Amino acid sequence: MKDKEIQNLIKAEKRRQETAVDLIASENFVSNDVLEALGSVFTNKYAEGYPGARYYGGNAVVDDLERLAGKRALKLYRLDPKKWSVNVQPYSGSPANLAVLHALVPVGGKVMGMDLNMGGHLTHGYRASVTGKLWRQAPYGVDKKTECIDYGGLMKIAKKAKPKLIIAGGSAYSRVVDFKKFRKMADTVDALLLIDMSHFAGLVAGGAYPSPFPYADVVMTTTHKTLRGPRAAIIFSRRTAIPHSKLSIPDLIDRSVFPGLQGGPHANAIAAVAVALKEASAPAFKKYAQQVVRNARTLAFELQKRGWRIVSGGTDTHLFLMDTWERGIGGKEASERLEKAGIIVNKNMIPYDTRKPSDPSGIRIGTAAVTTRGLKEKDMRRLAERMDKTLSR
Ligand code: DSN
C-alpha cells in the first residue's frame, strides 16, 4: 500500500485484534475470503435498481452476483423462493430496519418494539432514533424478577397500543425468544411481525437457536455478528399480498430500500455477504454455532460461580449481561479495567437500570468472536478467572 499512514493504522488494528480477547457480542472475525470479496473491484460499480432492472449500464456481472447472494440467503435458511423473497442491498442493520418500517408502517403509526434499556435496539422505535421520531413506539420489556420477556404483559400492551408492526429481537437479550407467542400476539391485534435476528442469525443458520421463519412476516439481519460476514444486512419477506393493494410485502420492502432510502448498493459488500452465506452453510459452521453457545453458557456459569450476577441467570445464546454494579463497579469502570487487562467488552444498561447509558450498571459479554479464534470451554474457565481477578481488585 502506498499510503503508509493508513497502512500503519491497518497494521496497528490487526495487532490489536490479534492480541486482545474480543468479547463484544456483536463482533466477529471474518475469513480471508470475505475480506477479499469486500476489497474487490465490485466496489467500483454503481448498480442502482435490482437485477435485470438497473439504472446504469454494465451490470450483467453485478446482476449475477446479487441473484447468487439472494439464492444463497434463501438456501441457508431453507426458504422456498415461491414463499419468501430476499433483499441483499441494505448497507447495514439500521438502514434495513428503517426500510422495513418505512415500507410497512405509515409515518406517525405505531410500532411495538423492545425498549432499548431492556435489551432492544435503537431502530426498533427508540426515541433517540429517527425510527422513534417518525413512528410512535409502544415499548415492551422484561419481567423485573425473571428478567425474561413477560409475554402476558406484552399481550396487554399490544391490545392497548394496536401497533401496525410488532418487532421481536434485540441486541442484549440472552434468552430464546418465543416467536410463536409473538405470532399469536400479532394475529390478535392484526399487526405484521418483524423478527430482527441480527444477533442470533448465525446461531439459527447453525441450528443452535430456533428459526424465526415459520412465524414472521419479515425477518431482517445484519450479516456481521454471529453470521460472521461483512458489515451489511439482508431482509427476508414473506410473499404475502397487502389487502386492497396490488403490492406484496416484498414489493414494498424492495421499493423502500431502493429508491426509498438508498442509492446504489455496495456490490463489494454483497459479494462478501454471499461468501459468508456459503461459509455458514458448511458443516463446520454448525459446530461453530453450537460451540458459541456452549462457550457463552460456560463463561456465564463460571462468572456466576465467582459471585457475579448474570442477568436472567444465564444465557441460551452467544451473549449475556453481567451486573457489575451489584458489586459496586459501574459498567464504565468494569469495561475500562477489563480493557487494561486485554479483554474487550462493552458497558451496557441492564433491565430496570437506575444508572445512565454512559455509565450503566453492567457489561455485555459475547462469545462469537473468541469462538472463531478457537476458544473452548476450558478457555472460558480461565477467562472467567482472569475477569474475576481483574474486576475484584
Ligand atoms: N451495535 C450493535 C450491537 O452491538 O448489538 C447493534 O446494532
Boltz pocket constraint, residues with backbone or C-beta under 6 A from the ligand:
constraints:
  - pocket:
      binder: B
      contacts: [[A, 25], [A, 26], [A, 93], [A, 121], [A, 171]]
      max_distance: 6.0
